[in-house]
């Protein structure tokens, strides 16, 4: 019984850690999108830079959560 409980705890700890990291990435993505929209009105190269950073974060997020669809659909 102890082994089963430990295994469940490890899985839940991993999911919690991934969830926290995913939430940080989604918050940063939202901020970058906001900055990108503002930059579109002033500096297209800055907007392109922000958009590229956003794209990289989204790719990282998808890769990080590819084996965890429950978390993927929670944050995406």
N, CA, C, O and CB atoms as a CASP TS submission, in Angstrom:
PFRMAT TS
TARGET T0000
AUTHOR 0000-0000-0000
METHOD Language model
MODEL 1
PARENT N/A
ATOM      1  N   UNK     1       0.826  -1.183   0.000  1.00  0.00           N
ATOM      2  CA  UNK     1       0.000   0.000   0.000  1.00  0.00           C
ATOM      3  C   UNK     1       0.879   1.260   0.000  1.00  0.00           C
ATOM      4  O   UNK     1       0.580   2.231  -0.694  1.00  0.00           O
ATOM      5  CB  UNK     1      -0.945  -0.009   1.213  1.00  0.00           C
ATOM      6  N   UNK     2       1.935   1.234   0.762  1.00  0.00           N
ATOM      7  CA  UNK     2       2.844   2.388   0.859  1.00  0.00           C
ATOM      8  C   UNK     2       3.455   2.709  -0.503  1.00  0.00           C
ATOM      9  O   UNK     2       3.585   3.878  -0.866  1.00  0.00           O
ATOM     10  CB  UNK     2       3.964   2.113   1.891  1.00  0.00           C
ATOM     11  N   UNK     3       3.832   1.667  -1.263  1.00  0.00           N
ATOM     12  CA  UNK     3       4.422   1.874  -2.587  1.00  0.00           C
ATOM     13  C   UNK     3       3.425   2.542  -3.526  1.00  0.00           C
ATOM     14  O   UNK     3       3.785   3.428  -4.301  1.00  0.00           O
ATOM     15  CB  UNK     3       4.895   0.537  -3.181  1.00  0.00           C
ATOM     16  N   UNK     4       2.190   2.117  -3.449  1.00  0.00           N
ATOM     17  CA  UNK     4       1.153   2.685  -4.311  1.00  0.00           C
ATOM     18  C   UNK     4       0.930   4.157  -3.968  1.00  0.00           C
ATOM     19  O   UNK     4       0.825   5.004  -4.855  1.00  0.00           O
ATOM     20  CB  UNK     4      -0.167   1.893  -4.170  1.00  0.00           C
ATOM     21  N   UNK     5       0.860   4.439  -2.698  1.00  0.00           N
ATOM     22  CA  UNK     5       0.664   5.821  -2.251  1.00  0.00           C
ATOM     23  C   UNK     5       1.847   6.689  -2.675  1.00  0.00           C
ATOM     24  O   UNK     5       1.655   7.817  -3.128  1.00  0.00           O
ATOM     25  CB  UNK     5       0.480   5.876  -0.717  1.00  0.00           C
ATOM     26  N   UNK     6       3.058   6.176  -2.532  1.00  0.00           N
ATOM     27  CA  UNK     6       4.245   6.929  -2.936  1.00  0.00           C
ATOM     28  C   UNK     6       4.250   7.190  -4.445  1.00  0.00           C
ATOM     29  O   UNK     6       4.615   8.274  -4.898  1.00  0.00           O
ATOM     30  CB  UNK     6       5.519   6.173  -2.529  1.00  0.00           C
ATOM     31  N   UNK     7       3.844   6.194  -5.201  1.00  0.00           N
ATOM     32  CA  UNK     7       3.798   6.358  -6.661  1.00  0.00           C
ATOM     33  C   UNK     7       2.769   7.426  -7.049  1.00  0.00           C
ATOM     34  O   UNK     7       3.042   8.282  -7.890  1.00  0.00           O
ATOM     35  CB  UNK     7       3.456   5.009  -7.351  1.00  0.00           C
ATOM     36  N   UNK     8       1.603   7.370  -6.438  1.00  0.00           N
ATOM     37  CA  UNK     8       0.561   8.373  -6.698  1.00  0.00           C
ATOM     38  C   UNK     8       1.053   9.758  -6.315  1.00  0.00           C
ATOM     39  O   UNK     8       0.838  10.722  -7.050  1.00  0.00           O
ATOM     40  CB  UNK     8      -0.730   8.037  -5.924  1.00  0.00           C
ATOM     41  N   UNK     9       1.710   9.860  -5.175  1.00  0.00           N
ATOM     42  CA  UNK     9       2.234  11.151  -4.723  1.00  0.00           C
ATOM     43  C   UNK     9       3.261  11.697  -5.712  1.00  0.00           C
ATOM     44  O   UNK     9       3.257  12.889  -6.020  1.00  0.00           O
ATOM     45  CB  UNK     9       2.865  11.017  -3.325  1.00  0.00           C
ATOM     46  N   UNK    10       4.132  10.836  -6.204  1.00  0.00           N
ATOM     47  CA  UNK    10       5.143  11.270  -7.173  1.00  0.00           C
ATOM     48  C   UNK    10       4.499  11.777  -8.467  1.00  0.00           C
ATOM     49  O   UNK    10       4.917  12.794  -9.021  1.00  0.00           O
ATOM     50  CB  UNK    10       6.107  10.116  -7.486  1.00  0.00           C
ATOM     51  N   UNK    11       3.488  11.063  -8.936  1.00  0.00           N
ATOM     52  CA  UNK    11       2.787  11.481 -10.159  1.00  0.00           C
ATOM     53  C   UNK    11       2.109  12.834  -9.946  1.00  0.00           C
ATOM     54  O   UNK    11       2.192  13.719 -10.797  1.00  0.00           O
ATOM     55  CB  UNK    11       1.740  10.416 -10.582  1.00  0.00           C
ATOM     56  N   UNK    12       1.450  12.983  -8.820  1.00  0.00           N
ATOM     57  CA  UNK    12       0.761  14.240  -8.532  1.00  0.00           C
ATOM     58  C   UNK    12       1.745  15.398  -8.324  1.00  0.00           C
ATOM     59  O   UNK    12       1.472  16.527  -8.732  1.00  0.00           O
ATOM     60  CB  UNK    12      -0.119  14.079  -7.295  1.00  0.00           C
ATOM     61  N   UNK    13       2.874  15.119  -7.696  1.00  0.00           N
ATOM     62  CA  UNK    13       3.899  16.151  -7.522  1.00  0.00           C
ATOM     63  C   UNK    13       4.452  16.611  -8.874  1.00  0.00           C
ATOM     64  O   UNK    13       4.676  17.801  -9.095  1.00  0.00           O
ATOM     65  CB  UNK    13       5.043  15.625  -6.634  1.00  0.00           C
ATOM     66  N   UNK    14       4.666  15.648  -9.770  1.00  0.00           N
ATOM     67  CA  UNK    14       5.163  15.987 -11.106  1.00  0.00           C
ATOM     68  C   UNK    14       4.130  16.829 -11.856  1.00  0.00           C
ATOM     69  O   UNK    14       4.478  17.824 -12.491  1.00  0.00           O
ATOM     70  CB  UNK    14       5.496  14.702 -11.908  1.00  0.00           C
ATOM     71  N   UNK    15       2.869  16.429 -11.782  1.00  0.00           N
ATOM     72  CA  UNK    15       1.804  17.181 -12.450  1.00  0.00           C
ATOM     73  C   UNK    15       1.691  18.587 -11.883  1.00  0.00           C
ATOM     74  O   UNK    15       1.510  19.549 -12.629  1.00  0.00           O
ATOM     75  CB  UNK    15       0.464  16.451 -12.313  1.00  0.00           C
ATOM     76  N   UNK    16       1.796  18.707 -10.577  1.00  0.00           N
ATOM     77  CA  UNK    16       1.712  20.030  -9.948  1.00  0.00           C
ATOM     78  C   UNK    16       2.859  20.921 -10.405  1.00  0.00           C
ATOM     79  O   UNK    16       2.662  22.102 -10.690  1.00  0.00           O
ATOM     80  CB  UNK    16       1.723  19.902  -8.415  1.00  0.00           C
ATOM     81  N   UNK    17       4.037  20.360 -10.471  1.00  0.00           N
ATOM     82  CA  UNK    17       5.199  21.118 -10.931  1.00  0.00           C
ATOM     83  C   UNK    17       5.028  21.556 -12.387  1.00  0.00           C
ATOM     84  O   UNK    17       5.294  22.708 -12.730  1.00  0.00           O
ATOM     85  CB  UNK    17       6.477  20.280 -10.777  1.00  0.00           C
ATOM     86  N   UNK    18       4.588  20.643 -13.226  1.00  0.00           N
ATOM     87  CA  UNK    18       4.338  20.977 -14.635  1.00  0.00           C
ATOM     88  C   UNK    18       3.249  22.034 -14.769  1.00  0.00           C
ATOM     89  O   UNK    18       3.362  22.944 -15.589  1.00  0.00           O
ATOM     90  CB  UNK    18       3.943  19.721 -15.422  1.00  0.00           C
ATOM     91  N   UNK    19       2.207  21.917 -13.973  1.00  0.00           N
ATOM     92  CA  UNK    19       1.106  22.885 -14.018  1.00  0.00           C
ATOM     93  C   UNK    19       1.594  24.275 -13.652  1.00  0.00           C
ATOM     94  O   UNK    19       1.249  25.253 -14.316  1.00  0.00           O
ATOM     95  CB  UNK    19      -0.025  22.462 -13.073  1.00  0.00           C
ATOM     96  N   UNK    20       2.391  24.365 -12.604  1.00  0.00           N
ATOM     97  CA  UNK    20       2.922  25.666 -12.184  1.00  0.00           C
ATOM     98  C   UNK    20       3.791  26.287 -13.279  1.00  0.00           C
ATOM     99  O   UNK    20       3.683  27.481 -13.558  1.00  0.00           O
ATOM    100  CB  UNK    20       3.737  25.518 -10.886  1.00  0.00           C
ATOM    101  N   UNK    21       4.646  25.482 -13.892  1.00  0.00           N
ATOM    102  CA  UNK    21       5.500  25.974 -14.975  1.00  0.00           C
ATOM    103  C   UNK    21       4.653  26.384 -16.176  1.00  0.00           C
ATOM    104  O   UNK    21       4.926  27.404 -16.808  1.00  0.00           O
ATOM    105  CB  UNK    21       6.527  24.899 -15.388  1.00  0.00           C
ATOM    106  N   UNK    22       3.635  25.599 -16.489  1.00  0.00           N
ATOM    107  CA  UNK    22       2.751  25.920 -17.615  1.00  0.00           C
ATOM    108  C   UNK    22       2.013  27.233 -17.366  1.00  0.00           C
ATOM    109  O   UNK    22       1.853  28.036 -18.286  1.00  0.00           O
ATOM    110  CB  UNK    22       1.741  24.780 -17.850  1.00  0.00           C
ATOM    111  N   UNK    23       1.570  27.454 -16.152  1.00  0.00           N
ATOM    112  CA  UNK    23       0.886  28.702 -15.832  1.00  0.00           C
ATOM    113  C   UNK    23       1.824  29.901 -15.966  1.00  0.00           C
ATOM    114  O   UNK    23       1.409  30.959 -16.439  1.00  0.00           O
ATOM    115  CB  UNK    23       0.312  28.643 -14.418  1.00  0.00           C
ATOM    116  N   UNK    24       3.071  29.746 -15.559  1.00  0.00           N
ATOM    117  CA  UNK    24       4.049  30.825 -15.726  1.00  0.00           C
ATOM    118  C   UNK    24       4.250  31.148 -17.200  1.00  0.00           C
ATOM    119  O   UNK    24       4.309  32.313 -17.593  1.00  0.00           O
ATOM    120  CB  UNK    24       5.390  30.442 -15.081  1.00  0.00           C
ATOM    121  N   UNK    25       4.354  30.097 -18.008  1.00  0.00           N
ATOM    122  CA  UNK    25       4.560  30.302 -19.445  1.00  0.00           C
ATOM    123  C   UNK    25       3.339  30.966 -20.071  1.00  0.00           C
ATOM    124  O   UNK    25       3.492  31.860 -20.903  1.00  0.00           O
ATOM    125  CB  UNK    25       4.855  28.963 -20.148  1.00  0.00           C
ATOM    126  N   UNK    26       2.136  30.551 -19.692  1.00  0.00           N
ATOM    127  CA  UNK    26       0.942  31.162 -20.285  1.00  0.00           C
ATOM    128  C   UNK    26       0.813  32.625 -19.874  1.00  0.00           C
ATOM    129  O   UNK    26       0.401  33.458 -20.682  1.00  0.00           O
ATOM    130  CB  UNK    26      -0.318  30.387 -19.873  1.00  0.00           C
ATOM    131  N   UNK    27       1.158  32.947 -18.630  1.00  0.00           N
ATOM    132  CA  UNK    27       1.125  34.362 -18.200  1.00  0.00           C
ATOM    133  C   UNK    27       2.117  35.192 -19.010  1.00  0.00           C
ATOM    134  O   UNK    27       1.801  36.296 -19.454  1.00  0.00           O
ATOM    135  CB  UNK    27       1.446  34.485 -16.685  1.00  0.00           C
ATOM    136  N   UNK    28       3.311  34.650 -19.196  1.00  0.00           N
ATOM    137  CA  UNK    28       4.327  35.358 -19.969  1.00  0.00           C
ATOM    138  C   UNK    28       3.884  35.513 -21.420  1.00  0.00           C
ATOM    139  O   UNK    28       4.117  36.555 -22.032  1.00  0.00           O
ATOM    140  CB  UNK    28       5.671  34.617 -19.897  1.00  0.00           C
ATOM    141  N   UNK    29       3.249  34.487 -21.969  1.00  0.00           N
ATOM    142  CA  UNK    29       2.745  34.545 -23.341  1.00  0.00           C
ATOM    143  C   UNK    29       1.694  35.644 -23.485  1.00  0.00           C
ATOM    144  O   UNK    29       1.706  36.393 -24.462  1.00  0.00           O
ATOM    145  CB  UNK    29       2.153  33.187 -23.754  1.00  0.00           C
ATOM    146  N   UNK    30       0.802  35.738 -22.530  1.00  0.00           N
ATOM    147  CA  UNK    30      -0.232  36.775 -22.563  1.00  0.00           C
ATOM    148  C   UNK    30       0.399  38.164 -22.515  1.00  0.00           C
ATOM    149  O   UNK    30      -0.007  39.061 -23.254  1.00  0.00           O
ATOM    150  CB  UNK    30      -1.217  36.597 -21.389  1.00  0.00           C
ATOM    151  N   UNK    31       1.398  38.340 -21.639  1.00  0.00           N
ATOM    152  CA  UNK    31       2.086  39.640 -21.557  1.00  0.00           C
ATOM    153  C   UNK    31       2.769  39.983 -22.880  1.00  0.00           C
ATOM    154  O   UNK    31       2.682  41.114 -23.358  1.00  0.00           O
ATOM    155  CB  UNK    31       3.127  39.631 -20.415  1.00  0.00           C
ATOM    156  N   UNK    32       3.452  38.991 -23.469  1.00  0.00           N
ATOM    157  CA  UNK    32       4.141  39.224 -24.733  1.00  0.00           C
ATOM    158  C   UNK    32       3.162  39.567 -25.851  1.00  0.00           C
ATOM    159  O   UNK    32       3.452  40.425 -26.685  1.00  0.00           O
ATOM    160  CB  UNK    32       4.961  38.002 -25.117  1.00  0.00           C
ATOM    161  N   UNK    33       2.019  38.912 -25.875  1.00  0.00           N
ATOM    162  CA  UNK    33       1.001  39.230 -26.888  1.00  0.00           C
ATOM    163  C   UNK    33       0.513  40.666 -26.725  1.00  0.00           C
ATOM    164  O   UNK    33       0.329  41.383 -27.708  1.00  0.00           O
ATOM    165  CB  UNK    33      -0.191  38.249 -26.791  1.00  0.00           C
ATOM    166  N   UNK    34       0.308  41.071 -25.493  1.00  0.00           N
ATOM    167  CA  UNK    34      -0.105  42.440 -25.206  1.00  0.00           C
ATOM    168  C   UNK    34       0.964  43.428 -25.694  1.00  0.00           C
ATOM    169  O   UNK    34       0.648  44.430 -26.335  1.00  0.00           O
ATOM    170  CB  UNK    34      -0.364  42.622 -23.687  1.00  0.00           C
ATOM    171  N   UNK    35       2.214  43.135 -25.387  1.00  0.00           N
ATOM    172  CA  UNK    35       3.314  43.999 -25.816  1.00  0.00           C
ATOM    173  C   UNK    35       3.430  44.019 -27.343  1.00  0.00           C
ATOM    174  O   UNK    35       3.728  45.056 -27.935  1.00  0.00           O
ATOM    175  CB  UNK    35       4.641  43.529 -25.190  1.00  0.00           C
ATOM    176  N   UNK    36       3.196  42.886 -27.963  1.00  0.00           N
ATOM    177  CA  UNK    36       3.253  42.786 -29.424  1.00  0.00           C
ATOM    178  C   UNK    36       2.187  43.662 -30.065  1.00  0.00           C
ATOM    179  O   UNK    36       2.468  44.383 -31.022  1.00  0.00           O
ATOM    180  CB  UNK    36       3.078  41.327 -29.876  1.00  0.00           C
ATOM    181  N   UNK    37       0.981  43.605 -29.550  1.00  0.00           N
ATOM    182  CA  UNK    37      -0.115  44.418 -30.088  1.00  0.00           C
ATOM    183  C   UNK    37       0.229  45.898 -29.972  1.00  0.00           C
ATOM    184  O   UNK    37       0.025  46.661 -30.917  1.00  0.00           O
ATOM    185  CB  UNK    37      -1.441  44.113 -29.346  1.00  0.00           C
ATOM    186  N   UNK    38       0.750  46.305 -28.820  1.00  0.00           N
ATOM    187  CA  UNK    38       1.139  47.711 -28.640  1.00  0.00           C
ATOM    188  C   UNK    38       2.263  48.097 -29.591  1.00  0.00           C
ATOM    189  O   UNK    38       2.264  49.197 -30.143  1.00  0.00           O
ATOM    190  CB  UNK    38       1.572  47.967 -27.191  1.00  0.00           C
ATOM    191  N   UNK    39       3.225  47.188 -29.783  1.00  0.00           N
ATOM    192  CA  UNK    39       4.370  47.482 -30.644  1.00  0.00           C
ATOM    193  C   UNK    39       3.955  47.590 -32.111  1.00  0.00           C
ATOM    194  O   UNK    39       4.606  48.287 -32.889  1.00  0.00           O
ATOM    195  CB  UNK    39       5.441  46.402 -30.483  1.00  0.00           C
ATOM    196  N   UNK    40       2.880  46.908 -32.493  1.00  0.00           N
ATOM    197  CA  UNK    40       2.405  46.992 -33.879  1.00  0.00           C
ATOM    198  C   UNK    40       2.101  48.431 -34.291  1.00  0.00           C
ATOM    199  O   UNK    40       2.207  48.779 -35.467  1.00  0.00           O
ATOM    200  CB  UNK    40       1.157  46.130 -34.061  1.00  0.00           C
ATOM    201  N   UNK    41       1.731  49.250 -33.341  1.00  0.00           N
ATOM    202  CA  UNK    41       1.388  50.637 -33.623  1.00  0.00           C
ATOM    203  C   UNK    41       2.614  51.537 -33.723  1.00  0.00           C
ATOM    204  O   UNK    41       2.519  52.672 -34.189  1.00  0.00           O
ATOM    205  CB  UNK    41       0.461  51.161 -32.558  1.00  0.00           C
ATOM    206  N   UNK    42       3.774  51.028 -33.282  1.00  0.00           N
ATOM    207  CA  UNK    42       4.953  51.885 -33.231  1.00  0.00           C
ATOM    208  C   UNK    42       6.160  51.318 -33.976  1.00  0.00           C
ATOM    209  O   UNK    42       6.813  52.030 -34.738  1.00  0.00           O
ATOM    210  CB  UNK    42       5.326  52.131 -31.806  1.00  0.00           C
ATOM    211  N   UNK    43       6.451  50.049 -33.757  1.00  0.00           N
ATOM    212  CA  UNK    43       7.701  49.486 -34.270  1.00  0.00           C
ATOM    213  C   UNK    43       7.477  48.037 -34.700  1.00  0.00           C
ATOM    214  O   UNK    43       7.379  47.141 -33.862  1.00  0.00           O
ATOM    215  CB  UNK    43       8.826  49.570 -33.200  1.00  0.00           C
ATOM    216  N   UNK    44       7.398  47.820 -36.002  1.00  0.00           N
ATOM    217  CA  UNK    44       7.101  46.485 -36.511  1.00  0.00           C
ATOM    218  C   UNK    44       8.191  45.476 -36.187  1.00  0.00           C
ATOM    219  O   UNK    44       7.891  44.303 -35.961  1.00  0.00           O
ATOM    220  CB  UNK    44       6.894  46.540 -37.998  1.00  0.00           C
ATOM    221  N   UNK    45       9.435  45.898 -36.159  1.00  0.00           N
ATOM    222  CA  UNK    45      10.510  44.947 -35.841  1.00  0.00           C
ATOM    223  C   UNK    45      10.422  44.497 -34.385  1.00  0.00           C
ATOM    224  O   UNK    45      10.687  43.337 -34.071  1.00  0.00           O
ATOM    225  CB  UNK    45      11.892  45.580 -36.115  1.00  0.00           C
ATOM    226  N   UNK    46      10.048  45.415 -33.503  1.00  0.00           N
ATOM    227  CA  UNK    46       9.858  45.041 -32.094  1.00  0.00           C
ATOM    228  C   UNK    46       8.664  44.090 -31.965  1.00  0.00           C
ATOM    229  O   UNK    46       8.709  43.130 -31.196  1.00  0.00           O
ATOM    230  CB  UNK    46       9.643  46.308 -31.209  1.00  0.00           C
ATOM    231  N   UNK    47       7.606  44.362 -32.716  1.00  0.00           N
ATOM    232  CA  UNK    47       6.432  43.477 -32.695  1.00  0.00           C
ATOM    233  C   UNK    47       6.806  42.081 -33.186  1.00  0.00           C
ATOM    234  O   UNK    47       6.370  41.082 -32.614  1.00  0.00           O
ATOM    235  CB  UNK    47       5.293  44.061 -33.567  1.00  0.00           C
ATOM    236  N   UNK    48       7.612  42.013 -34.243  1.00  0.00           N
ATOM    237  CA  UNK    48       8.045  40.717 -34.769  1.00  0.00           C
ATOM    238  C   UNK    48       8.890  39.967 -33.747  1.00  0.00           C
ATOM    239  O   UNK    48       8.779  38.749 -33.614  1.00  0.00           O
ATOM    240  CB  UNK    48       8.837  40.904 -36.070  1.00  0.00           C
ATOM    241  N   UNK    49       9.726  40.691 -33.034  1.00  0.00           N
ATOM    242  CA  UNK    49      10.567  40.082 -31.988  1.00  0.00           C
ATOM    243  C   UNK    49       9.699  39.501 -30.871  1.00  0.00           C
ATOM    244  O   UNK    49       9.927  38.381 -30.416  1.00  0.00           O
ATOM    245  CB  UNK    49      11.556  41.127 -31.405  1.00  0.00           C
ATOM    246  N   UNK    50       8.706  40.273 -30.438  1.00  0.00           N
ATOM    247  CA  UNK    50       7.801  39.803 -29.369  1.00  0.00           C
ATOM    248  C   UNK    50       7.008  38.577 -29.847  1.00  0.00           C
ATOM    249  O   UNK    50       6.804  37.622 -29.097  1.00  0.00           O
ATOM    250  CB  UNK    50       6.822  40.944 -28.934  1.00  0.00           C
ATOM    251  N   UNK    51       6.571  38.628 -31.098  1.00  0.00           N
ATOM    252  CA  UNK    51       5.817  37.514 -31.653  1.00  0.00           C
ATOM    253  C   UNK    51       6.670  36.251 -31.731  1.00  0.00           C
ATOM    254  O   UNK    51       6.182  35.153 -31.464  1.00  0.00           O
ATOM    255  CB  UNK    51       5.285  37.873 -33.034  1.00  0.00           C
ATOM    256  N   UNK    52       7.931  36.403 -32.095  1.00  0.00           N
ATOM    257  CA  UNK    52       8.842  35.262 -32.160  1.00  0.00           C
ATOM    258  C   UNK    52       9.065  34.657 -30.775  1.00  0.00           C
ATOM    259  O   UNK    52       9.089  33.436 -30.623  1.00  0.00           O
ATOM    260  CB  UNK    52      10.183  35.686 -32.772  1.00  0.00           C
ATOM    261  N   UNK    53       9.227  35.512 -29.771  1.00  0.00           N
ATOM    262  CA  UNK    53       9.377  35.012 -28.396  1.00  0.00           C
ATOM    263  C   UNK    53       8.127  34.255 -27.962  1.00  0.00           C
ATOM    264  O   UNK    53       8.208  33.210 -27.316  1.00  0.00           O
ATOM    265  CB  UNK    53       9.658  36.177 -27.419  1.00  0.00           C
ATOM    266  N   UNK    54       6.972  34.801 -28.327  1.00  0.00           N
ATOM    267  CA  UNK    54       5.710  34.145 -27.987  1.00  0.00           C
ATOM    268  C   UNK    54       5.610  32.781 -28.646  1.00  0.00           C
ATOM    269  O   UNK    54       5.211  31.804 -28.012  1.00  0.00           O
ATOM    270  CB  UNK    54       4.526  35.014 -28.402  1.00  0.00           C
ATOM    271  N   UNK    55       5.969  32.719 -29.911  1.00  0.00           N
ATOM    272  CA  UNK    55       5.928  31.453 -30.655  1.00  0.00           C
ATOM    273  C   UNK    55       6.817  30.407 -29.981  1.00  0.00           C
ATOM    274  O   UNK    55       6.419  29.251 -29.831  1.00  0.00           O
ATOM    275  CB  UNK    55       6.375  31.669 -32.124  1.00  0.00           C
ATOM    276  N   UNK    56       8.015  30.815 -29.579  1.00  0.00           N
ATOM    277  CA  UNK    56       8.943  29.880 -28.926  1.00  0.00           C
ATOM    278  C   UNK    56       8.382  29.376 -27.601  1.00  0.00           C
ATOM    279  O   UNK    56       8.534  28.200 -27.271  1.00  0.00           O
ATOM    280  CB  UNK    56      10.304  30.551 -28.693  1.00  0.00           C
ATOM    281  N   UNK    57       7.733  30.259 -26.839  1.00  0.00           N
ATOM    282  CA  UNK    57       7.139  29.840 -25.570  1.00  0.00           C
ATOM    283  C   UNK    57       6.005  28.835 -25.795  1.00  0.00           C
ATOM    284  O   UNK    57       5.865  27.869 -25.045  1.00  0.00           O
ATOM    285  CB  UNK    57       6.618  31.061 -24.800  1.00  0.00           C
ATOM    286  N   UNK    58       5.208  29.070 -26.819  1.00  0.00           N
ATOM    287  CA  UNK    58       4.097  28.160 -27.103  1.00  0.00           C
ATOM    288  C   UNK    58       4.620  26.794 -27.534  1.00  0.00           C
ATOM    289  O   UNK    58       4.073  25.766 -27.135  1.00  0.00           O
ATOM    290  CB  UNK    58       3.182  28.747 -28.193  1.00  0.00           C
ATOM    291  N   UNK    59       5.664  26.780 -28.336  1.00  0.00           N
ATOM    292  CA  UNK    59       6.271  25.503 -28.746  1.00  0.00           C
ATOM    293  C   UNK    59       6.813  24.775 -27.514  1.00  0.00           C
ATOM    294  O   UNK    59       6.639  23.564 -27.372  1.00  0.00           O
ATOM    295  CB  UNK    59       7.412  25.735 -29.791  1.00  0.00           C
ATOM    296  N   UNK    60       7.472  25.525 -26.626  1.00  0.00           N
ATOM    297  CA  UNK    60       8.001  24.923 -25.390  1.00  0.00           C
ATOM    298  C   UNK    60       6.865  24.344 -24.556  1.00  0.00           C
ATOM    299  O   UNK    60       6.977  23.238 -24.027  1.00  0.00           O
ATOM    300  CB  UNK    60       8.791  25.970 -24.561  1.00  0.00           C
ATOM    301  N   UNK    61       5.780  25.088 -24.440  1.00  0.00           N
ATOM    302  CA  UNK    61       4.633  24.641 -23.656  1.00  0.00           C
ATOM    303  C   UNK    61       4.021  23.373 -24.240  1.00  0.00           C
ATOM    304  O   UNK    61       3.719  22.432 -23.506  1.00  0.00           O
ATOM    305  CB  UNK    61       3.580  25.744 -23.583  1.00  0.00           C
ATOM    306  N   UNK    62       3.838  23.345 -25.553  1.00  0.00           N
ATOM    307  CA  UNK    62       3.279  22.157 -26.204  1.00  0.00           C
ATOM    308  C   UNK    62       4.172  20.943 -25.989  1.00  0.00           C
ATOM    309  O   UNK    62       3.687  19.849 -25.699  1.00  0.00           O
ATOM    310  CB  UNK    62       3.088  22.406 -27.704  1.00  0.00           C
ATOM    311  N   UNK    63       5.483  21.141 -26.131  1.00  0.00           N
ATOM    312  CA  UNK    63       6.420  20.034 -25.950  1.00  0.00           C
ATOM    313  C   UNK    63       6.421  19.547 -24.501  1.00  0.00           C
ATOM    314  O   UNK    63       6.450  18.345 -24.236  1.00  0.00           O
ATOM    315  CB  UNK    63       7.835  20.459 -26.365  1.00  0.00           C
ATOM    316  N   UNK    64       6.389  20.491 -23.581  1.00  0.00           N
ATOM    317  CA  UNK    64       6.433  20.170 -22.161  1.00  0.00           C
ATOM    318  C   UNK    64       5.203  19.358 -21.739  1.00  0.00           C
ATOM    319  O   UNK    64       5.296  18.486 -20.874  1.00  0.00           O
ATOM    320  CB  UNK    64       6.530  21.456 -21.331  1.00  0.00           C
ATOM    321  N   UNK    65       4.059  19.647 -22.351  1.00  0.00           N
ATOM    322  CA  UNK    65       2.804  19.016 -21.921  1.00  0.00           C
ATOM    323  C   UNK    65       2.299  17.941 -22.870  1.00  0.00           C
ATOM    324  O   UNK    65       1.161  17.487 -22.741  1.00  0.00           O
ATOM    325  CB  UNK    65       1.746  20.059 -21.766  1.00  0.00           C
ATOM    326  N   UNK    66       3.132  17.525 -23.824  1.00  0.00           N
ATOM    327  CA  UNK    66       2.667  16.552 -24.820  1.00  0.00           C
ATOM    328  C   UNK    66       2.202  15.234 -24.207  1.00  0.00           C
ATOM    329  O   UNK    66       1.334  14.570 -24.774  1.00  0.00           O
ATOM    330  CB  UNK    66       3.766  16.276 -25.811  1.00  0.00           C
ATOM    331  N   UNK    67       2.755  14.846 -23.076  1.00  0.00           N
ATOM    332  CA  UNK    67       2.363  13.598 -22.421  1.00  0.00           C
ATOM    333  C   UNK    67       1.335  13.817 -21.309  1.00  0.00           C
ATOM    334  O   UNK    67       1.009  12.901 -20.554  1.00  0.00           O
ATOM    335  CB  UNK    67       3.589  12.909 -21.852  1.00  0.00           C
ATOM    336  N   UNK    68       0.833  15.054 -21.228  1.00  0.00           N
ATOM    337  CA  UNK    68      -0.118  15.398 -20.171  1.00  0.00           C
ATOM    338  C   UNK    68      -1.299  16.179 -20.768  1.00  0.00           C
ATOM    339  O   UNK    68      -1.415  17.386 -20.556  1.00  0.00           O
ATOM    340  CB  UNK    68       0.580  16.229 -19.052  1.00  0.00           C
ATOM    341  N   UNK    69      -2.165  15.496 -21.506  1.00  0.00           N
ATOM    342  CA  UNK    69      -3.265  16.213 -22.167  1.00  0.00           C
ATOM    343  C   UNK    69      -4.195  16.930 -21.190  1.00  0.00           C
ATOM    344  O   UNK    69      -4.785  17.953 -21.538  1.00  0.00           O
ATOM    345  CB  UNK    69      -4.071  15.249 -23.000  1.00  0.00           C
ATOM    346  N   UNK    70      -4.331  16.410 -19.988  1.00  0.00           N
ATOM    347  CA  UNK    70      -5.177  17.075 -19.003  1.00  0.00           C
ATOM    348  C   UNK    70      -4.654  18.465 -18.687  1.00  0.00           C
ATOM    349  O   UNK    70      -5.437  19.407 -18.561  1.00  0.00           O
ATOM    350  CB  UNK    70      -5.263  16.245 -17.726  1.00  0.00           C
ATOM    351  N   UNK    71      -3.347  18.605 -18.559  1.00  0.00           N
ATOM    352  CA  UNK    71      -2.758  19.918 -18.291  1.00  0.00           C
ATOM    353  C   UNK    71      -2.740  20.788 -19.556  1.00  0.00           C
ATOM    354  O   UNK    71      -2.961  21.997 -19.497  1.00  0.00           O
ATOM    355  CB  UNK    71      -1.330  19.755 -17.741  1.00  0.00           C
ATOM    356  N   UNK    72      -2.477  20.155 -20.679  1.00  0.00           N
ATOM    357  CA  UNK    72      -2.430  20.892 -21.946  1.00  0.00           C
ATOM    358  C   UNK    72      -3.753  21.613 -22.196  1.00  0.00           C
ATOM    359  O   UNK    72      -3.764  22.804 -22.506  1.00  0.00           O
ATOM    360  CB  UNK    72      -2.112  19.937 -23.118  1.00  0.00           C
ATOM    361  N   UNK    73      -4.854  20.899 -22.063  1.00  0.00           N
ATOM    362  CA  UNK    73      -6.153  21.496 -22.338  1.00  0.00           C
ATOM    363  C   UNK    73      -6.599  22.437 -21.229  1.00  0.00           C
ATOM    364  O   UNK    73      -7.512  23.239 -21.429  1.00  0.00           O
ATOM    365  CB  UNK    73      -7.186  20.417 -22.538  1.00  0.00           C
ATOM    366  N   UNK    74      -5.978  22.351 -20.082  1.00  0.00           N
ATOM    367  CA  UNK    74      -6.301  23.282 -18.996  1.00  0.00           C
ATOM    368  C   UNK    74      -5.718  24.665 -19.288  1.00  0.00           C
ATOM    369  O   UNK    74      -6.356  25.677 -18.998  1.00  0.00           O
ATOM    370  CB  UNK    74      -5.766  22.748 -17.645  1.00  0.00           C
ATOM    371  N   UNK    75      -4.510  24.717 -19.861  1.00  0.00           N
ATOM    372  CA  UNK    75      -3.848  26.005 -20.054  1.00  0.00           C
ATOM    373  C   UNK    75      -3.908  26.516 -21.494  1.00  0.00           C
ATOM    374  O   UNK    75      -3.662  27.698 -21.735  1.00  0.00           O
ATOM    375  CB  UNK    75      -2.416  25.897 -19.628  1.00  0.00           C
ATOM    376  N   UNK    76      -4.226  25.659 -22.441  1.00  0.00           N
ATOM    377  CA  UNK    76      -4.236  26.096 -23.852  1.00  0.00           C
ATOM    378  C   UNK    76      -5.630  26.376 -24.353  1.00  0.00           C
ATOM    379  O   UNK    76      -5.805  26.750 -25.513  1.00  0.00           O
ATOM    380  CB  UNK    76      -3.589  25.049 -24.736  1.00  0.00           C
TER
END
